[in-house]
Amino acid sequence: MSHYFDDKEARSADDRARAIASDLPAQIARASELPGYKGALDGIDPERITSAADLAALPVLRKSDLGRAQADSSPFGGLTTRPASDFAHVFQSPGPIYEPGGISHDWWRMGRFLHACGIGKGDIVQNCFGYHLTPAGMIFESGARAVGAAVVPAGTGQTELQVRAAADIGVTAYAGTPDYLKVILDKADEMGVALSITRAAVGGGALFPSLRQEYADRGIRCLQCYATADLGNIAYESEAMEGMIVDEDVIVEIVTPGTGNPVAPGQVGEVVVTTLNPDYPLIRFATGDLSAVLEGTSPCGRTNMRIKGWMGRADQTTKIKGMFVRPEQVAELVARHDEVTRARVIATREGESDVMTVQIEVAEGQPGDYADSVRDVLKLKGAVKLVAPGTLPNDGKVIEDRRSYD
């Protein structure tokens, strides 16, 4: 088996930039012609959008925007280049939100991750992701097809039958959520059945270090990916297990939550993804997840940018004193003052009353300088505390709820 899934994984930064400079304008042009992008991309010259930095001039597309667009134009909100009847599958995720699915070669771009897991021709993958309505099962099956592996379409549940199938068929690899593999392995132990699983490709939940080590102790190498129903694979681990390598056919930005403004390198922010899939050109799609860029390249030799993996949720909307405070309001507060670098709203309780404190990073000044802006933007009165630049934690939070709900 070749070390790389394809030549793209080891290309130089210059070669990758040249490819993006060609592919990205074409994708923006496709999107500009779609009714779902009417208004959002008006007046944008696609030929001027040739890099991730250029994307910052475009609006962010959120999951809530998909829901509204689909309500107006079913089922895909006018965001696909083909009608629903031309796709192989139509999926439904909670919301409901509808997603298209294709069966052309590696349509979801999952093959690159499975290859990095060491899964390929000669393997049989027990696919324990769901196959009903939601796309995870088909996403991983598509990846298995791309690397030449056979699939047992197991889904979840009926654990004894899962064990029996894995043993009888000679399953060598697992795909599913991180914790369900342990359920299968423990049941196999209980039944006295030996399994031949040596590799696991997981997603859809947290892979805790202790669980990964338990699998390693059982002789199973477990790697994880970061994927969504809308975008397919975004990033994946390799054998180096140092961060997640961004897939070659998406462009990832890390932005301040509630905005489309890129953060400084290494800062935690919301993951925003532009896919180069010509069938479903999602432009600056906000995942709602937090992560950060991991500088340098992976020791495994793959050269694309890396992210640190899932670091929490970006949607920190919190109700304080009966009023919702949203990340975009905090961003507006910062934007009002050139000298302010960051801000953070903290919700606490004193007795039976909510208390709002706004921490503002600024080199000098007085709290009173910002009281009016806090009231005008957040629609609430709160204490203002000035802190030195660089003081606030690098965790992507702009709203922190410290109230106890026990």
Secondary structure, 3 states (H helix, E strand, C coil): CCCCCCHHHHCCHHHHHHHHHHHHHHHHHHHHCCHHHCCCCCCCCHHHCCCHHHHCCCCCECHHHHHHHHHHCCCCCCCCCCCHHHCCEEEEECCCEEEEECCCCCCCCCHHHHHHCCCCCCCEEEECCCCCCCCHHHHHHHHHHHHCCEEEECCCCCHHHHHHHHHHHCCCEEEECCCHHHHHHHHHHHHCCCCCCCEEEECCCCCCHHHHHHHHHCCCEEEEEEEECCCEEEEECCCCCCCEEECCCEEEEEECCCCCCECCCCCCEEEEEEECCCCCCCCCEEEEEEECEECCCCCCCCCCCEECCCCCECCCCEEECCEEECHHHHHHHHHCCCCCCEEEEEEEEECCEEEEEEEEECCCCCCHHHHHHHHHHHCCCCEEEEECCCCCCCCCCCEEECCCCC
